[in-house]
Each structure stands twice: as structure tokens, then as C-alpha cells.
Amino acid sequence: MKVKIDPERCQGHGRCYDLAPALFGEDDEGYGRVLGDGTVSPEEQRAARLAVSNCPERAIEIL
Amino acid sequence: MTSFIERYHVPEQHFWVRGSRSGPPVEYDAGTGLWSVYGYPELREALNDPVTFSSDTMRVVPKEMLPESEDFSLSGFLTQIDPPEHTKLRKLVSSAFTRKVVADLEPRIADLTHELLDAARERGGHLELVTDLAYPLPVTVIAELLGVPSSDRDLFRQWANALFERDTQVSLNKSTEEQRQDLQAALTPLKEMTDYLGTHAAERRRQPRADLLTRLVEAEVDGERLPDRQVVNFAMILLLAGHVTTTMLLGNTVLCLDAFPEQQARARADRASIPAVIEESLRFLTPFAAVTRATTREVELGGETIPADRLVMLWLGAANRDPRQFSDPDVFAPGRDPNPHLGFGHGIHFCLGAPLARLEGRVALNILLDRYDPLRTDPDDPVAFIPTPTMTGVRHLPLR
């Protein structure tokens, strides 16, 4: 399982890095970015789904 | 909702606070000449389409409602412009409000909160939350960021009140006399603010400092410095949006915890839940309850056809009570997960200051809970709401 952010959709709400700080970080302008290659460990799967369902712009995808 | 409305004297024009709507999600009102969008999915659709729902609303406002004077310009007003200009201007300041950057302000916000509460205690009598904390805290923080003296905050409050606390009705069909009065009431504070910020901006050009005003006068877009007028308008919006909204958020959150004491007890016991309390407060009592857009073409929305060049009110507050999205929308329930409220807007104009507002809300509420147990309004001194229909906030909130 991997997560991906669509940069065209992301508007910097910051819910992802608030809810799943192990998976997401922020760039210098506050937009979300995936940490590392986006691979989600089994313990982080719940957090990943939480980030997906909380993203107001629906910018996060689970691959 | 009956008890909430009666207990706090929620004005009639705040229709969506008085209970979730049962009418259609999109509607035209011939009386005001305005289209209104109330439904959650319809609102998201509109906010996700800034090409059709343009922020350049002045284009469709009748000329008689706009000033002819050269004192009036919305150039650089971030909330009133579309891409590509919007994208470029927003980029200039977006890095100043990221979570990482504002996190450094936490100790300052905490100190200020304690100072203001200490001052109120020394003065004696009861705490009036708005004057004693909810107003001075955010205005001081944004003034310090911008680089204007926070000691001028009474002046800022006067301007903000003159600009925002006027209308009790939103309409395009007012009498000429009403329009003239509305215009004059807005132009005077705008002119004063323009002169004030212009003076400070000119000073930064001569003597740069480490503040946002300096960043604005030094910023370049496409290799060119911003015109003075844009710098001033940009600073104006940061100053106004940077405090009026957070003042409302702080007051509203305390009001929610007064109305729902079991939620106050829960927040007090589990401070990690405070961010969720702030989010639910933004949904339940959305400070900026509506934003305006102008259609650039005929468009279908929620089963209605809105013609081109019409002014459309997008009621964020009503969408945040849409039962199709939120179960029991009229209940304040911080446990909602997810809570995809539209309190900070949505799409490309999503609130730039959201991380700062969230931080100020969390720090101030934590300290209030530490120092007041319980946090209770005074039943003998009623709460007063701001009358402006598009704004949800209290201007008088006495605590017992």
C-alpha cells in the first residue's frame, strides 16, 4: 500500500500531516507532501485512510 | 436548537444557525437580486470551479453601488481576484503562515493570553471575553507579524467595525439613498486604513525590517515590485482577515462549550481533543458564514440554471449544517471524524491563515480552561451577536 498526493488538487489544508505525520509532511508553502516513497507500513494503514477521508480536496490517493 | 437560539438571542438573519435548512440547495431571491447556494455538495462544486464562479465580483455589482472615487481599488485584494494573478500574489505570503512557521509563535500567543487575562483580573469585575481576550489577542499577533504597532489596535477595531458590522441584510436591490449611505460608511474607514498602511509601507521601503510589510514592499512578481496600491490592499486584507475571524472563532468556541457543558467537561479532561473542538466550532458557528462569487457563464448547479454574470452567495455556514453531509448537524459534536467542514473555505481561496487561527484557538482555549472552571456565560448579562448576516460571532460575551 502506497499514498500519493495530487499536487494540482492540494491547497494546503494540512489535514494529512496533522492526522498522519509519519506519512505526510509539508513543503515551504504549507502544501502536503508524501514522506519517502509513500510506502505505508501495516501500523500506518489506519492513519493513511484517515488522511484520505479527511482531505477536503480529495487530493490523496491510495495505490 | 430552540434553547440555543433563545438562550443566546441568535438574530433572525443568521437563519442557518437557527437550524438546518429544509429548502432547496440553490435558490434565487428576486427581493435581493441574489442567487444563494446552501447545500454542501453544491457549494463544493462551486468552490472547485473558480473559472465559472469567479472571485472578481465587482464586475457584476451595479455601478451605482460602487464608488466612482479614485480612493477605491481592489487591486491586490487576494479574496477578490482570480488566477493567474491570485496564484502569484498568494505565493508571496503563503510561506509566512505555514504550520511550521506559525508554531514558533506559540510561546508568544500563550504569554499574550496570560497577560490579557491578568490585566482583566487586575481590573476586577467579570471577564468580557471579546474585549478582554478574543479581540486583543489575534489583533496583537497579526499586527506584530505585519509590523504595525499593536498599540493602534483600537483604531483597527474601529475600522473593522465600520466595515463589517453594518448591514443586517445582503441585497442588490437597495434604495439609492441606502446605497449611498452604505458606500460612505465603507469608504471612510477604507481611506483611513489606506493612508495608515501606506505610511507604514513607505517607511519599510526606506528602512526594511523583519516583518510581512517589508516582505510585501520587497516582493517581486514577474520581476516587478508590487505597485503601492497592491501592497496596501494586501496588507489591509492580512490585517483584517487576520483578526476579525479569529476573534469570532474564540468567542464562538467558548459559547459552544457553554451551551454544551458535557463537551466542556470532555475537552477539559482530554486536552488532546481541543483541536477537534476548534474544528467543530468552525462547523457549528462558522465565523465567515458566506463568500461571494460572480458567474462567468450560465451554469447548472443543484438542479437550477444560474445565468452568466450573476452574484452568488455561497453560504458556508448553511453547508456546514447540511444533513446530507453531517448527521445531527445542529448538535455540537467534536467527535465527528471526519469533519470536512467548509469553515476555512475550500479550493484555491482556502484560508491562508488557517494554521495560525487553529494555533491561536488551541492555545487560548487551553489557557481559558486552566484558569476558569467552569467557563460559563453570565445569565444576567446577555450575549450579543454581530448583526451582519454573513458573519457569525459575538461582540459581547460576559463570563460569570
Interface residues (C-beta under 8 A of the other chain):
Chain A: Q11 G12 H13 G14 Y17 D18 E26 D28 E29 G30 L50 S53 N54 P56 E57
Chain B: K91 S94 S95 F97 T98 R99 K100 P275 D337 P338 N339 P340 L342 F344 H346 G347 I348 F350 A354 P355
